[in-house]
Amino acid sequence: MTKSDYPTDPNAETIGLPSDDSGKGSVPEPGKFVTTGMPTEIGRYKILGIIASGGMGVVYEAMQEAPRRRVALKIIKAGAASEMALRRFEFEAQILAKLSHPNIAQIFEAGTWENENGENPFFAMEYIPGAMGIVDYAQKKDLSIRDRLILFSKICHAVHHGHQKGVIHRDLKPDNILIDNQGEPKIIDFGVARATDADLAISTMQTTMGQLIGTLQYMSPEQCDADPDRIDTRSDVYALGVILFQLLSGKLPYDLRKQAIHEAVRVIKEQRPDSLGTISTTLKGDIDTIALKAMEKDKDRRYQSAAELATDISHFLNNEPIIARPLSIGYQVRLFTKKYKRTCAAVLLLGISIVLGIVGTSWGMYQANIQKAEATRQRDIAEARYDEIIDFASEYTGGFYAGIVKLNAGLEVRKLVLDSTLRHLDELEKSAGSTEQIRSLRGNTHRYFGAYYGGISAANTGETANAKQHYDKALVIFTALVEDGFSQHNFPVALIHYRLGEFFRNASQYTDSLASLAKADKVLAIFITEYPEDAGGARLTSSIAMSRVDTLIRFDPEGAQNAIGDLVEVRGNRAKQSPNNFKLQRDYSSALQRAGAISKGVGNFDESVEYYSKSRDILAELVIKDSSNDRAPRDLAWVEYFLGEATVGAGQTDAGLLSVENGLVLLRDRCVAFPTAADARKDVLMLAGLYLNLCKQVNSLRRAEQVIRDLLVAIQPVVEQNPDNYALAEMFAALETYLQEVEKNLALAD
């Protein structure tokens, strides 16, 4: 395991609210989940089985006698009916009672059920026989594109009905859109909806600032800001756009798997979603444009209602012109310029300078032929303009292009910039000749093209043959420059060999990858000898070493173990030379953790403990020195877990469990300090689960029982102080479940 295994995974259930008590499971056939201990009757409903069960609620399949019909009966679990839960439950009942649409699950009755624990509220809602999530249904039935769109159009009209009643769903996703055995869609779970009309606003539960509600893959950019006042009906339109994308392609527009919440949020807010046309040629054109318009970052540019989205779907189905229009290159550039104003201003000046330079140079040559006396002056002007163009190109092109790469928006924009750069360089070369600066800029442009077609660190077209071709062109250009005496270009030669090493590793060509990395090392050594003061050489050395380890891990674990020593040495020396450079300290700690993981993987636990201990000491010092970094304790907590796991493997059980417990305390304190931070809550729950598993392995459940009790005692006051923080309550309930599991196992052992 590595640390990267543990950030919050946004590819999950509803964030901010319990997700499995929602009734979304109104899916199974009768009796599928019948369990012991459930009631036989609730009010005038005979219980047939359990449809879904979560930390706060249970949804039963039940039979109503008069009128006789099967219903989905939703109740709050005994003992979980806090004021917060009851308010949410009452709110959901009010919302559903306002809605009457054939494609929205209907509510029949709301009331309370008397049991030994007191009164438990419930409501009976429409049972959906043979129900299946919309995406699964479409795939199972192998629906045509047209049939999928007709089905989706019904959903849009149902959502619009809710909006007209003043209700925003806020958690639209395939699991909340069920298709019954007649092929009709039913939208369920309005439990996290926000009422927009006055009468429901009184009972609306206000969301704590910073808390994210909804399922992240389907959340709009404004929902990611966790500001309730920014959310309106167009947030549901965005979710519908994501569902449309998934319904047609079988994929999601973003790959957020194993990404930390903050990184996933950044992707949703900044990166342009994938195009349907890149997944299937049958999805190019208007339908792709419709999906992209529904998922616009700026809600003012989206469809302004679900009905408007449905109308455009209808236009498409009837071969009529759609309202939406494809995004122009100009608009994509405007997106970029809005985010990177200073860089774009510089590039605009660069473009003007290039044009003026070409014109100026040509004009100077013309004048020289007409008036010989002016030749020297015009040549000086042309040379000065040439120098100015090269200076701008060198200073800004790299930063501008790097900024575009940060926008996943920009595959088209990236190619436009690269094509334009080569075109300008061609024109400049005609008048100025093939100078060292022009050749260098051309080499860098081909290197960028290599990443555009097949890089591994950003979006690319996946055209590996083109990627290799451009990398090779760049390599030829810079190698020729070195041979012509421009030795400083050994650095880009080494850099391209390094990129080729990554390229080959990504293609599972491990021998070629290692060969390229060896060439990178050899060339870089020459560069460092000649330019020892250039910090870039040291950084690239470290990157090459890490890339070699990553390649060897794929097919040669022992080789990886040997290579990690080089990486640790390089980063260790840099960290020692700059003790107050926190980034270098973290880089060193990261290398030590990688070394610890490799050693543990080959069964060398003592060596693993040594590496992890050094990493732990570095991070512990950073917690003190870099106190403004609230994530520093998180890093330390996870290395405490890795260290503890390795220590237990080395046979020192007590010391190992103590290390994990120290990490759990750090995460607990971080959660207490930042109860609205999703990763803080998730970390506590994840590490607690890993700790329990470790305790099971070494027969220390009694110790685990006390640790989990202490954890609950510390977090309970925070839960009580934040009654509207449903995610925190859900985490607390999950910890209670851990404790119950431990107690049950201990009872069985006794």
Summary of the structure (lengths in Angstrom):
residues: 750
radius of gyration: 30.7
end to end distance: 33.6
largest distance: 108.5
contacts: 2558
relative contact order: 0.06
helix: 65%
strand: 8%
